[in-house]
Amino acid sequence: MGWRLAVDIGGTFTDVVALEEATGRMHLLKVRSTPGDPSQGFVEAIDQILQAASIPAAEVAGVFHGTTVATNAILERKYDVLGLIITRGYREALECARQTVPGEFGDITWWIKPPRVVPLELVRETSARMDVQGREMRPVKPEEITAIARDFKARKIRAIAVSLLHSYRNPDHEEEVRRLVQAAYPECRISISSEILREYREYERTNTTCLNTALMPLVSAYHEKTAAALHARGIDAPFRIMRSSGGLAQAQEISSVPIAAALSGPAAGAIAATHYAQLSGCANVITLDMGGTSTDICLVENGAPRMLTEGKVDIYDVKTPMIDLHTVGAGGGSIGWLAGGRSLKVGPQSAGSNPGPACYDRGGTEPTVTDANLVLGRILPGLAGGSLSLNLDGAAKSLEPIASALGLNLTQAAEGILRVAMENMAAGIRTVSVKRGRDPREYALVAFGGAGPLHACMLADWLGMPKVIIPPSPGIASAHGLLLTDVRVDLVHTDVQREDRLNLEQIAEELRELEERTRARLAKEGISSDRMRLMHFADLRYAGQAYEIRVPLAPGSDRQQLAEGLHKTIATFHASHRDLYGYSYEGKEPTELVNVGVTGLGLINRPRVPEWGHDGASADRALKQTTRVHVAQKQESIECPIYSRDLQLAGNVITGPAIVHQYDSTTMIETGWRGEVDRYGNLALSRT
């Protein structure tokens, strides 16, 4: 038994958790993020937690990391220039893209397709070609590929993507091209589409492979730097990164497939929120992760976040397994501004950590959501245990231009900023619920992140949600989520077949191959065979549809069992289609099997969850002081009690309005709400 360390890098703070495996005891810290060099914040977090918790480096059993390096590189277009090798005749595949226009047609005046990840002048064609069945039509010409590799080397192109037609059916040509390129140009980074995404749809596969390749030099350098820093401190434990799918992988694995970690940190937050919701007895929740820059929202049903097979990272379509997260530009650092001089807006621009909100006193002058909360008295003048002092005068001064332009006083201007921010987040919640036929009033809201608990009751009132759950340490929930999941591998094989013409032997063989590859990948991650759990799935659609729904597939050891499993899978597909879209074509249109796949989990022992003490006493022991807070419902400032979260015990009840203060976050219990601490330390809020 030892200690597990988890580090999550956010836009404003880098959070670190040290968890003692034997007892479940946790130490937590927040340090300032270092956007210019995220590894610096990572190293500072490790150093400070080792010192604060007196942990010998030799006792560290594992290091887990949620990283934003890949995401930020895509957002800022700060990835390497790369080359692309593609099948002859498909040089403009990235220009063709898809015809799908984003948003509502009535709101679109012009739509410009995303810029190419690879400049057209750096695309090279090869004459090698497979047919749709994966049979060789024209072989790879070694001299052709060697010449391409030497050309890229002369141009100092450090990364090369390979995406050949129909390689999802047969990867032999791509593997041969990679071997030839590496022989001629061994120092370059190279990725092939059949290893990044073994599915059809040439644009998605090519674009995802290109993004992955562009990120490889940056991400691998980051992982090498952080791993070296750990080694220099005597930490030689496994170093794992969170995938967008909510599973873990070794840092070396993510260095070669960085696109799999594009939503690393937010995925960990959804895992943590689901964990605490289940401890609190709620299986259906909406999670709200509000940090300094943005808010991530996720719908959780039956104790599991919804999964996607593809999604967007900024403006790019990325096809990789990911938790279904919706992000809105509303965080503590989101800036309030006037459109046309009269219309109040909040975000998506953020003050970030540098300079940060005006109240940080680090050069920021524009009003933010944090400044508005400070002016209204909803947060205390010290964050992160007092390590960051807030300047009330600076916050008030930042609000003056908006108040003057709108003819409001400072309190009204601050309240206006909060209301606009609330509507931005409410719109995000409606996107993951109402637009999918879900009523948010039937779900609990799990609020976390540094700013989530501060706005949770107000947002729940806004949407009519009856219950709010605040985890014990909400400000570091994403870091804690890194410790609550398993190693994960997702492998897929495209094989389009109609339900009335299924080739069961072929499907069985494909599943066997996927199982073998999955076990091999898990073994490479250091997972023993007795800790491996494999789950099968299939992607299905109605004939003529363009996109699929992923549903579980019961494994079968023989033809009869596989046939029965596929029959149940098709029935599940009809029900899922009806649930998602409100109708199904069962008995009217044939179903098509598009992909079969295997998800492999490498089970990691869950840390013990300690229960909180209970002595029957009231929450008065946790009462620290009082402060003046503006209450929107009464449109006046009233005396409000401040309670320490650390001094509360299970069963304690607090009636709003009240502030619950702790090291990593502040919870505002609004008028008309009451909170009760449950046996696991969750603060469960409900209307009185």
Number of C-alpha atoms within 10 A of each C-alpha: 10 15 23 22 27 29 30 32 29 27 24 24 24 23 28 29 28 27 23 21 17 11 12 15 14 17 14 24 22 26 19 21 25 20 20 8 11 19 21 16 23 26 17 16 26 22 13 16 19 16 10 12 13 9 15 14 17 13 16 22 18 17 23 26 27 31 27 22 24 25 20 17 17 21 14 9 11 13 21 19 17 25 28 26 24 24 19 14 10 17 19 13 18 22 13 11 17 12 7 7 12 10 8 7 8 6 8 10 6 7 8 6 17 13 11 16 22 20 13 15 9 17 18 20 17 21 15 21 21 21 14 14 12 17 12 15 11 13 13 19 14 13 10 15 24 19 14 21 27 14 15 22 18 10 11 12 17 20 24 27 27 25 27 28 26 23 28 27 20 20 20 16 24 25 18 16 24 19 17 22 25 16 12 16 18 13 12 18 21 26 23 26 27 26 16 24 21 21 24 22 12 20 18 22 25 30 24 26 29 29 24 29 33 32 29 26 20 18 26 20 12 19 20 14 15 19 20 14 17 20 13 10 14 14 20 18 16 17 22 23 29 33 34 26 27 28 26 31 25 18 25 18 17 21 23 20 23 27 30 26 29 30 25 31 27 30 28 31 30 30 28 25 31 28 19 22 27 15 17 20 9 21 19 21 27 27 31 29 27 29 24 28 24 25 26 25 26 29 27 25 15 12 16 17 25 15 17 17 16 16 16 15 17 13 11 19 18 24 23 24 20 26 27 23 25 17 18 21 23 29 32 31 32 30 28 29 21 14 10 7 10 11 11 16 17 28 23 17 17 27 25 24 21 17 16 26 32 27 29 24 18 12 13 20 20 25 31 35 28 28 33 30 23 22 24 23 21 23 24 17 15 14 20 18 14 11 11 15 15 22 18 20 14 21 29 21 16 23 27 18 16 25 17 12 13 16 11 14 13 22 20 18 27 28 20 20 26 22 17 18 27 20 16 19 25 16 15 23 26 16 17 21 18 13 11 13 14 16 15 22 15 14 23 24 30 29 28 34 29 27 27 28 27 26 24 27 30 19 21 21 16 13 17 15 20 18 23 28 29 27 27 20 22 31 31 29 28 33 30 29 28 33 27 17 22 19 23 24 23 19 22 21 23 20 21 15 17 17 17 9 8 15 12 15 12 11 18 18 11 17 22 13 13 22 20 11 16 23 21 14 19 22 15 12 21 13 18 13 12 8 13 18 14 16 15 21 21 24 25 27 22 23 14 10 10 7 10 18 17 21 19 20 23 18 19 16 8 11 13 11 13 19 16 14 17 23 15 15 21 23 13 16 25 20 15 17 19 14 14 14 10 11 12 17 12 16 8 8 12 14 22 23 21 21 21 26 23 26 17 25 23 27 16 15 12 12 16 13 11 13 13 15 14 14 9 10 13 14 20 14 13 18 16 13 10 14 16 14 22 19 19 14 9 9 11 11 15 15 13 19 19 20 23 19 23 14 13 25 25 22 21 20 19 22 19 18 19 24 28 25 22 20 22 21 23 26 28 22 24 23 18 14 21 20 25 21 26 21 17 18 25 23 27 21 26 20 18 10
